[in-house]
Amino acid sequence: MKHHLAKYFAILTVVAFLGGLNQTAFAQADAGLVAKFLDTAKSASDSQLGTIASELTGKMQSLGTALGGNSAVTAKLDDTLKSFTGGNDSAALTHAFDLVKSAKLTPDQLGVAKQVGNLASAYVVQKNFASLPGAQGDVGTIVSSLREGKVTAAIPAMKNVAANTHLTDGQKQLITTVADKYAPGWEKAKGAMDGLKKLPGF
């Protein structure tokens, strides 16, 4: 009898363990998408992209694990990765930024969601602006500040990049999306200041 009970409890333990594994797998971003994104980033000529991508996917996995079976968050993580691997950086940023709007996040989970947004922004800035003429110093400041979570330090550099005269239309859209996230209303304030400068005495 004892032997049968021991066997029964052993089976229950294995089932519970496997169930836990399935739950963890369900919570994570899709492993295939993670691998594809990392391969894309690491195959780029800019070695920094691979490093930032590894940090980003690590935070994504942490968020997925912390939230258990939250399918809405997992879907946003997957959409972020799909957009990045598809070359749609603007959409990727939108999905990453939307993570902080997810319902019922604890303060710790919200902190990780913000880190995902920061690293996604750092990746986009490094990828799209590292070779922008006259912007290397500002791009370096934005990327390092966002990776460290020091958002305030990145904002003046974001504004400098946004004012760069060598920007393409696509780059303007991207840097505006990033700057709007961290400094809402900055463009209106800039417009007001530009207007003042045109007045006598300014």
Secondary structure, DSSP 8 states (H G I E B T S, - for coil): -HHHHHHHHHHHHHHHHHHHHHHHHHHS--HHHHHHHHHHHHTSS-HHHHHHHHHHHHHHHHHHHHTTT-HHHHHHHHHHHHHHHTT-HHHHHHHHHHGGG-TT--HHHHHHHHHHHHHHHHHHHHHHHTTSTT-HHHHHHHHHHHHTT-HHHHHHHHHHHHT-TT--HHHHHHHHHHHHHHSTTHHHHHHHHHHHHTSTT-
